[in-house]
Amino acid sequence: MFSSLKYFAVLTFIIFSYDIVCQWFKKLWARHSTLPEGLQFDRTSKAIRYVIPKFHLQAHNKKCHTTFSLNFLPGSGRTDGEGIERDWAIMNAAANSTKEMSEGSRHDTLDDLWGDWNYRKILMMRKSYLQSCIP
C-alpha cells in the first residue's frame, strides 16, 4: 500500500477502505515507521480517513458504524466501497486455471483477465451513455 502511495505524494486527502480497517489501522503508523525510508511519507500534511465498505459494515458493532461509515464521510457521495469485491467474485473462476502456474505466468494471466474485465466495463459504460443520449 505504501509502495503505491509514494507515487501520490501530492495527495492531501487519503481514504483507506478495508473490511477490517477498524483493527488494521491501529498499528498502521507503527508499521509505517519500520518501513524503508523510500516508502515513508509525512502524514501530518494529509487528511486521512478510514472507512469500512457498506456491505461489510453490517457485521461490525455500533461504534464501528458511527466511526467508519461512508455515510458520514463528507465528499464520499453514495459510494459503497464494494466495487473491488464485485470484481473479485468474477475473477474467482480463474483460480483453478491459474493455481498451478508459475508465478510469472499466473501474474501475466491474471493481468490479462483484469485488463479484459476493465475493457468490458468501459464498453458497458459507453453503451449505457449512448443509450441515455437517445431521445
N, C-alpha and C positions, 0 to 999 in steps of 0.2 A: 504494500500500500504506500509506504513512504517512498519507495522507488518511483512510483508513479507521480506522487505529489512533488517531488523535487523538480519536475519539469513545469510545474504550475506555480512557481514562486510568486507570481503576480496576484494570485487569488487572495482575496481578503475575506471571503466567506466560504467556509467548507462545511458540508453536511456529511456526516458518517451515518449511513443507513445499513443496519445489520440486525438480523433477527434476535441476537442476544447482546445488543450493544450495551444494555444496562449492566452487564457483567464485564464485557470486553473492554470498555473504556476506562475502567477503574485503574488498571495498571499500564494503560497505553503510554503515558508520558514517561513513566519509569523505564519501560522497554525502549522508548524512543531515545532516551539519553544513553543507552548502551549500544546504539547503532553506530556504524562508522560515520564520521563527520559529514561525508558527502550525502548522506541520507537524512541528516537532521535539518530542521528549519526553525526559524524563530516563530513560535506560535503566538507570541504576545501581540503581534501585529495582525492577527487573524481572528475573525469571529467564527468560532467552531461550535457546531450543534450536533447532537447525537439523536437519532430517531430510530424507531422500530417500525418496519413496514406494517401497514394496516392489518393485513391478514394475520401476521404473527403476533401483533399486539394483543389480540384477544386472549392469548394463552398466558399473558402476564398479569401481575396484580395491579390494583388501582393506582399505586404510586407510580408504576411504570406508565400507566395510561396518561397521567397528567404531566409527567416529566418528559416522556419520549414520543408523544403522539405528533404525527404530522399535522393533525388538525389544529394544533396550537403553534405551529411554526409559521411566522409571517413570511409570505412570499412563496410558500410551497403549493399554493393553489389547491387543487383537489388531487394532488399526487398520492398514489397509494404505495409507491416504493416497491412494488412486487414484480415489476417488468422482467427483471432478470430471472426470477423464479419461473415465470411462464416459458421463457426461452429454454431453460434447463429441462423442463418437462419434455419438450420436443427432442432435445439432444440426448436424453436418456436412451433412446433407441440405438444410438451409436455405441453404447457401452460394450455390448457383446462383440461388435465388429472391431473395436479398437483395443480391447483389453490385452490381447496377446501380441500387439505390435511393439516394435522397438520404440523408445521414447521419441525419437525424431519423426518416425513415420506416424506415430499417434498424434504428435503435435501438428504435423502438416495436414493430416486428415481432418482433425477437429477444426483447424483453421479454415480449411476449405468448406466444411459444413457450416461454420458460423458465418463465413462470407456469403454462402448461398442463402442462409436464413435472413441475413441483413438485406441482401438484394431483393428477396421476395417481399420483405416488409416495405421496402421502398416502392416496389411495383404496386403493392396494395394501397399505399398512401396516395400514389399518383392516380390510381383508378378511383379511389374514394373522392379525391379532389376533383377529378374530371366529371364524375357523376354529380357532384354538388354544383357544378357550373352549368349543367344542362337545365334550362327552364322547364 
